[in-house]
Amino acid sequence: MNEPYRVPFRNRIGRPLLKLGIGGLLRLMSPITITGRENVPLGQPYIAAMNHISIYDPPFAVVFWPEWLEIMGAADVWAKPGQGQIARIYGAIPVHRGEYDRDVLERVIHVLRSGYPLLIAPEGGRSHVVAMRRAKPGIAYIVEQTGVPVVPMGLVGTTDDYWQLGSRGKRPRLEMRIGKPVHLPPVEGKGAGRRESRQRNADLVMRHIAGLLPEDYRGAYADSPIFPGAQTGH
């Protein structure tokens, strides 16, 4: 990958259309609140890290984020009617969950090194419940290779029953809470020690996300949230 990454032309055309359509639909179905836009380092590479409850998280995140994000998505989505077409039009990067995929890791690292921001769910997949699960260490490895900051994003209201509630006129509230960029400490050690260091960094990201979320959303990080403005160590 010697050439810098560029968003394909077909995706540059498709993304505004998706934003218009999906954004309009979400606004019709829900009152929407976005806080912390000023925390996004526009025009720079970073990882936007979100909690992941359901299939509604990525569309909500990318439509209302203040700039375009490259995104990773579960490969099985590409085979599903509707979801697959949206993923292709947007230009998402397919990931086989639960598998080590060196090509995908190299691709997302290349995206960041080319100057683009990237959306990641550190949990490695949707939880189907509001309580967060423990993070996978992949996000820490990507930061280790690129040195980019992480922007924590807390999503509220994107539950599995969102469409049922919204289509029945219940007007479920959607919220996106954006925290300040986090610079992870260096990964240290070798072998098992290095893996533990990466896990600590992944957990650190999730603790910042937990600090943006209501108490019942914090799950595995209920006892260790880092609230906005708090001083942090390792």
Secondary structure, 3 states (H helix, E strand, C coil): CCCCCCCCHHHHHHHHHHHHHHHHHHHHHCCEEEECHHHCCCCCCCEEEECCCCCCHHHHHHHHCCCCCEEEEEHHHHHCCCHHHHHHHHCCEEECCCCCCHHHHHHHHHHHHCCCCEEECCCCCCCCCCCCCCCCCHHHHHHHHHCCCEEEEEEECCCCCHHHHHHCCCCCCEEEEECCCECCCCCCCCCHHHHHHHHHHHHHHHHHHHCCCCHHHCHHHCCCCCCCCCCCCC
